[in-house]
Amino acid sequence: CANYLRYHAGRPIQIPIMYINEEESPSMKRGGYIAPINRFVSCYVDEGVRIPDFLELECTGLELKEVVRIDRVSFPDGVRMSRRVKEHHR
């Protein structure tokens, strides 16, 4: 099965977030969880760059009641967050 998405460079696209290394978080080991506000990040993808299936959010070292910011999300080369995200999460 193949899914195709028409993308025009310069327009933002919503890319889902995937949590990685949850087992490395002391809080998650004790039954804690992440209550996401946004499950997607609005991004620009450079022309010719593969659109990622998801963006990885690093959970290593997360503590209880810690606010997870956009700086924990890793963006592949050629993928950057949209201006709207930058302004909203300063």
Order of alpha helices (4+ residues) and beta strands (2+ residues): beta-alpha-beta-beta-beta-beta-alpha
